Amino acid sequence: MGIKAFFKKAFSDMKESTKAQHEVDKANFAAAKAEAKANFEEAKMSPSQRQAKMQEEREAQIAAANERKAAADARIDAAKKN
């Protein structure tokens, strides 16, 4: 492979890498923009709406903890049988 072919391949690889990185950057920017808008909308919520949202989040956390506890209990029972 000659020098010309080497550089042609190298620049082609860089071009493909740049395109792929640009797609990643666009996706990250869109995600950051959406998160900022969500934060802004949440900041505009009334206190009663904010309390209701926080209560929903706490209930979800309690449900997840109960599921983890049930799974751990099942593992304990399985370990005791062996």
C-alpha distances in whole Angstrom, upper triangle without the diagonal:
4,7,8,6,7,10,11,10,12,15,15,16,18,20,21,22,24,26,27,28,30,32,33,34,36,37,38,40,42,43,44,46,48,49,50,52,54,55,57,58,59,61,63,65,68,69,71,67,66,68,68,64,64,66,64,61,64,65,61,61,64,63,59,61,64,61,59,63,63,60,61,64,63,61,64,66,63,63,66,67,64
4,5,5,6,9,10,11,12,14,15,17,18,20,21,23,24,26,27,29,30,32,33,34,36,38,39,40,42,44,45,46,48,50,51,53,54,55,57,59,60,61,63,65,69,70,71,68,66,69,69,65,65,68,65,63,65,66,63,62,65,65,61,63,66,63,61,65,66,62,63,67,65,63,66,68,66,65,69,69,67
4,6,5,6,8,10,10,12,14,15,16,18,20,21,22,24,26,27,28,31,32,32,34,36,37,38,41,42,43,44,46,48,48,51,52,53,55,57,58,59,61,63,67,68,70,66,64,67,67,63,63,66,64,61,64,65,61,61,64,64,60,62,65,62,60,64,65,62,62,66,65,63,66,68,65,65,69,69,67
4,5,5,6,9,10,11,12,14,15,16,18,20,21,23,25,26,27,29,30,31,33,35,36,37,39,41,42,43,45,46,47,49,51,52,53,55,57,58,60,62,66,67,69,65,63,66,66,62,63,65,63,61,63,64,61,61,64,63,60,62,65,62,61,64,65,62,63,67,65,63,66,69,66,66,70,70,68
4,6,5,6,8,10,10,12,14,15,16,18,20,21,23,24,26,27,29,30,32,33,35,36,38,39,40,42,44,45,46,48,50,51,52,54,55,57,59,61,64,66,67,64,62,65,64,60,61,64,61,59,61,62,59,58,62,61,58,60,62,60,58,62,62,59,60,64,63,60,64,66,63,63,67,67,65
4,5,5,6,9,10,11,12,14,16,17,18,20,21,22,24,26,27,28,30,32,33,34,36,38,39,40,42,43,45,47,48,49,51,53,54,55,57,59,63,64,65,62,60,63,62,59,59,62,59,57,59,60,57,56,60,59,55,57,60,57,56,59,60,57,58,61,60,58,61,63,61,61,64,65,63
4,5,5,6,8,10,10,12,14,15,16,18,20,21,22,24,26,26,28,30,31,32,34,36,37,38,40,41,42,44,46,47,48,50,52,53,55,57,61,62,64,60,58,61,61,57,58,60,58,55,58,59,56,56,59,58,55,57,60,57,56,59,60,57,58,62,61,59,62,64,62,62,65,66,64
4,6,5,6,9,10,11,12,14,15,17,19,20,21,23,25,26,27,29,30,31,33,35,36,37,39,41,42,44,45,46,48,50,51,52,54,56,60,61,63,59,58,61,60,56,57,60,57,55,58,59,55,55,59,58,55,57,59,57,56,59,60,57,58,62,61,59,62,64,62,62,65,66,64
4,6,5,6,9,10,11,12,14,15,17,18,20,21,23,24,26,27,29,30,32,33,35,36,38,39,41,42,44,45,47,48,50,51,53,55,58,60,61,58,56,59,58,54,55,57,55,52,55,56,53,52,56,55,52,54,56,54,52,56,57,54,55,58,57,55,58,60,58,58,62,62,60
4,5,5,6,9,10,11,12,14,15,16,18,20,21,22,24,26,27,28,30,32,33,34,36,37,38,40,42,43,45,46,48,49,51,53,56,58,59,56,54,57,56,53,53,56,54,51,53,55,51,51,54,53,50,52,55,52,51,55,55,53,53,57,56,54,57,59,57,57,61,61,60
4,5,5,6,9,10,10,12,14,15,16,19,20,21,22,24,25,26,28,30,31,32,35,36,37,39,40,41,43,45,46,47,49,51,55,56,58,55,53,56,55,52,52,55,53,50,53,54,51,51,54,53,50,52,55,53,52,55,56,53,54,58,57,55,58,61,59,59,62,63,61
4,5,5,6,9,10,11,13,14,15,17,19,20,21,23,25,26,27,29,30,32,33,35,36,38,39,41,42,44,45,47,49,50,54,56,57,54,52,55,54,51,51,54,51,49,52,53,50,49,53,52,49,51,54,51,50,54,55,52,53,57,55,54,57,59,57,57,61,61,60
4,5,5,6,9,10,11,12,14,16,17,18,20,21,23,24,26,27,29,30,32,33,35,36,38,39,41,42,44,45,47,49,52,54,55,52,50,53,52,48,49,51,49,46,49,50,47,47,50,49,46,48,51,48,47,51,51,48,50,53,52,50,53,56,54,54,57,58,56
4,5,5,6,9,10,10,12,14,15,16,18,20,21,22,24,26,26,28,30,31,32,34,36,37,38,40,42,43,45,47,50,52,53,50,48,51,51,47,47,50,48,45,48,49,46,46,49,49,46,48,50,48,47,50,51,49,50,53,53,51,54,56,54,54,58,59,57
4,5,5,6,9,10,11,13,14,15,17,19,20,21,23,25,26,27,29,30,31,33,35,36,37,39,41,42,44,46,49,51,52,49,47,50,50,46,47,50,47,45,48,49,46,46,49,49,46,48,51,48,47,51,52,49,51,54,53,52,55,57,55,56,59,60,59
4,5,5,6,9,10,11,13,14,15,17,19,20,21,23,25,26,27,29,30,32,33,35,36,38,39,41,43,44,48,50,51,47,46,49,48,44,45,48,45,43,46,47,43,43,47,46,43,45,48,45,44,48,49,46,48,51,50,49,52,54,52,52,56,57,55
4,5,5,6,9,10,11,12,14,16,17,18,20,21,22,24,26,27,28,30,32,33,35,36,37,39,41,43,46,48,49,46,44,46,46,42,43,45,43,41,43,45,41,41,45,44,41,43,46,43,42,46,47,44,45,49,48,47,50,52,50,50,54,55,53
4,5,5,6,9,10,10,12,14,15,16,18,20,21,22,24,25,27,28,30,31,33,34,36,37,39,41,45,46,48,44,43,45,45,41,42,45,43,40,43,45,41,41,45,44,41,44,46,44,43,47,48,46,47,50,50,48,51,54,52,52,56,57,56
4,5,5,6,9,10,11,13,14,15,17,19,20,21,23,25,26,27,29,30,32,33,35,36,38,40,43,45,46,43,42,44,44,40,41,44,42,39,42,44,40,40,44,43,40,43,46,43,43,46,47,45,46,50,49,48,51,53,52,52,56,56,55
4,5,5,6,9,10,11,13,14,16,17,19,20,21,23,25,26,27,29,31,32,33,35,37,38,42,43,45,41,40,42,42,38,39,41,39,37,40,41,37,37,41,40,37,40,42,40,39,43,44,41,43,46,45,44,47,49,48,48,52,53,52
4,5,5,6,9,10,10,12,14,15,16,18,20,21,22,24,26,27,28,30,31,33,35,36,40,41,43,40,38,41,40,37,37,40,38,35,38,40,36,36,40,39,36,39,41,39,38,42,43,41,42,46,45,44,47,49,48,48,52,53,52
4,5,5,6,9,10,10,12,14,15,16,18,20,21,22,24,26,27,29,30,31,33,35,39,40,42,39,37,40,40,36,37,40,38,35,38,40,37,37,40,40,37,40,43,41,40,44,45,43,44,48,47,46,49,51,50,50,54,55,54
4,5,5,6,9,10,11,12,14,15,17,18,20,21,23,24,26,27,29,30,32,34,37,39,40,37,35,38,38,34,35,38,35,33,36,37,34,35,38,37,35,37,40,38,38,41,42,40,42,45,45,44,47,49,48,48,52,53,52
4,5,5,6,9,10,11,12,14,15,17,18,20,21,23,24,26,27,29,31,32,36,37,38,35,33,36,36,32,33,35,33,31,34,35,32,32,35,35,32,34,37,35,35,38,39,37,39,42,42,41,44,46,45,45,49,50,49
4,5,5,6,9,10,10,12,14,15,16,18,20,21,22,24,26,27,29,31,34,36,37,34,32,35,35,31,32,35,33,31,34,35,32,32,36,36,33,36,39,37,36,40,41,39,41,44,44,43,46,48,47,48,51,52,52
4,6,5,6,9,10,10,12,14,15,17,18,20,21,23,24,26,27,29,33,35,36,33,31,34,34,30,32,34,32,30,34,35,32,32,36,36,33,36,39,37,37,40,42,40,41,45,45,44,47,49,48,49,52,53,53
4,5,5,6,9,10,11,12,14,15,17,18,20,21,22,24,26,27,31,33,34,30,29,32,31,28,29,32,29,27,30,32,29,29,33,32,30,33,35,33,33,37,38,36,38,41,41,40,43,45,45,45,49,50,49
4,5,5,6,9,10,11,12,14,15,16,18,20,21,22,25,26,30,31,32,29,27,30,30,26,27,30,28,26,29,30,27,28,31,31,29,31,34,33,32,36,37,35,37,40,40,39,42,45,44,44,48,49,49
4,5,5,6,9,10,10,12,14,15,16,18,20,21,23,25,28,30,32,29,27,30,30,26,27,31,29,27,30,32,29,29,33,33,31,33,36,35,35,38,40,38,40,43,43,43,45,48,47,48,51,52,52
4,6,5,6,9,10,11,12,14,15,17,18,20,21,23,27,29,30,27,25,29,28,25,26,29,27,25,29,30,27,28,32,31,30,32,35,34,34,37,38,37,39,42,42,42,45,47,46,47,50,52,52
4,5,5,6,9,10,10,12,14,15,16,18,20,21,25,27,28,24,23,26,25,22,23,26,24,22,25,27,24,24,28,28,26,29,31,30,30,34,35,34,35,38,39,38,41,43,43,44,47,48,48
4,5,5,6,9,10,10,12,14,15,16,19,20,24,25,27,24,22,25,25,22,22,26,24,22,25,27,25,25,29,29,27,29,32,32,31,35,36,35,36,40,40,40,42,45,44,45,48,50,50
4,5,5,6,9,10,11,12,14,15,17,19,23,25,26,23,22,25,25,22,23,26,25,23,26,28,26,27,30,31,29,32,34,34,34,37,38,38,39,42,43,43,45,47,47,48,51,52,53
4,5,5,6,9,10,11,12,14,16,17,21,23,24,20,19,23,22,19,20,23,22,20,24,25,23,24,28,28,26,29,32,31,31,34,36,35,37,40,40,40,43,45,45,46,49,50,51
4,5,5,6,9,10,10,12,14,16,19,21,22,19,17,20,20,17,18,21,20,18,21,23,21,21,25,25,24,26,29,29,29,32,34,33,34,37,38,38,40,43,43,44,46,48,49
4,5,5,6,9,10,11,13,15,18,20,22,19,17,21,21,18,19,22,21,20,23,25,23,24,27,28,27,29,32,32,32,35,37,36,37,40,41,41,44,46,46,47,50,51,52
4,5,5,6,9,10,11,13,17,19,20,17,16,20,20,17,19,22,21,20,23,25,23,24,28,28,27,30,33,32,33,36,37,37,39,41,42,43,45,47,47,48,51,52,53
4,5,5,6,9,10,11,15,16,18,14,13,17,17,13,15,18,17,16,19,21,20,21,24,25,24,26,29,29,29,32,34,34,35,38,39,39,41,44,44,45,48,49,50
4,5,5,6,9,10,14,15,17,14,12,16,16,13,14,18,17,16,19,21,20,21,24,25,24,26,29,29,30,32,34,34,35,38,39,40,42,44,44,45,48,50,50
4,5,5,6,9,13,15,17,14,13,17,17,15,16,20,19,18,21,24,23,24,27,28,28,30,32,33,33,36,37,38,39,42,43,43,45,47,48,49,51,53,54
4,5,5,7,10,13,15,12,11,15,15,13,15,18,17,17,20,22,21,23,26,26,26,29,31,31,32,35,36,37,38,41,42,42,44,46,47,48,51,52,53
4,5,5,9,10,12,9,8,11,12,10,11,15,14,14,17,19,18,20,22,23,24,26,28,29,29,32,33,34,35,38,39,40,42,44,44,46,48,50,51
4,6,8,10,12,11,9,12,14,12,13,16,17,16,19,21,21,22,25,26,26,28,30,31,32,34,36,37,38,40,42,42,44,46,47,48,50,52,53
4,7,9,12,10,9,13,14,13,15,18,18,18,21,23,23,24,27,28,28,30,32,33,34,36,38,39,40,42,44,45,46,48,49,51,53,54,56
4,6,8,6,6,10,10,10,12,14,15,16,18,20,20,22,24,25,26,28,30,31,32,34,35,37,38,40,41,43,44,46,47,48,50,52,54
4,5,5,6,9,10,11,12,14,15,17,18,20,21,23,24,26,27,29,30,32,33,35,36,38,39,41,42,44,45,47,48,50,51,53,55
4,5,5,6,9,10,10,12,14,15,16,18,20,21,22,24,26,27,28,30,32,33,35,36,37,39,41,42,43,45,47,48,49,51,53
4,5,5,6,9,10,11,12,14,15,17,18,20,21,23,24,26,27,29,30,31,33,35,36,37,39,41,42,43,45,47,48,50,52
4,5,5,6,9,10,11,12,14,15,17,19,20,21,23,24,26,27,29,30,32,33,35,36,38,39,41,42,44,45,47,48,50
4,5,5,6,9,10,11,12,14,15,17,18,20,21,23,24,26,27,29,30,32,33,35,36,38,39,41,42,43,45,47,49
4,5,5,6,9,10,10,12,14,15,16,18,20,21,22,24,26,27,29,30,31,33,35,36,37,39,41,42,43,45,47
4,5,5,6,9,10,11,12,14,15,17,18,20,21,23,24,26,27,29,30,31,33,35,36,37,39,41,42,44,46
4,5,5,6,9,10,11,12,14,15,17,18,20,21,23,24,26,27,29,30,32,33,35,36,38,39,41,43,44
4,5,5,6,9,10,11,12,14,15,16,18,20,21,22,24,26,27,29,30,32,33,35,36,37,39,41,43
4,5,5,6,9,10,10,12,14,15,16,18,20,21,23,24,26,27,29,30,31,33,35,36,37,39,41
4,5,5,6,9,10,11,12,14,15,17,18,20,21,23,24,26,27,29,30,32,33,35,36,38,40
4,5,5,6,9,10,11,12,14,15,17,18,20,21,23,24,26,27,29,30,32,33,35,37,38
4,5,5,6,9,10,10,12,14,15,16,18,20,21,22,24,26,27,29,30,31,33,35,37
4,5,5,6,9,10,11,12,14,15,16,18,20,21,23,24,26,27,29,30,31,33,35
4,5,5,6,9,10,11,12,14,15,17,18,20,21,23,24,26,27,29,30,32,34
4,5,5,6,9,10,11,12,14,15,16,18,20,21,22,24,26,27,29,31,32
4,5,5,6,9,10,10,12,14,15,16,18,20,21,22,24,26,27,29,31
4,5,5,6,9,10,11,12,14,15,17,19,20,21,23,24,26,27,29
4,5,5,6,9,10,11,12,14,15,17,18,20,21,23,24,26,28
4,5,5,6,9,10,10,12,14,15,16,18,20,21,22,25,26
4,5,5,6,9,10,10,12,14,15,16,18,20,21,23,25
4,5,5,6,9,10,11,12,14,15,17,18,20,21,23
4,5,5,6,9,10,11,12,14,15,16,18,20,22
4,5,5,6,9,10,10,12,14,15,16,19,20
4,5,5,6,9,10,11,12,14,15,17,19
4,5,5,6,9,10,11,12,14,16,17
4,5,5,6,9,10,10,12,14,16
4,5,5,6,9,10,11,13,15
4,5,5,6,9,10,11,13
4,5,5,6,9,10,11
4,5,5,6,9,10
4,5,5,6,9
4,5,5,7
4,5,5
4,5
4
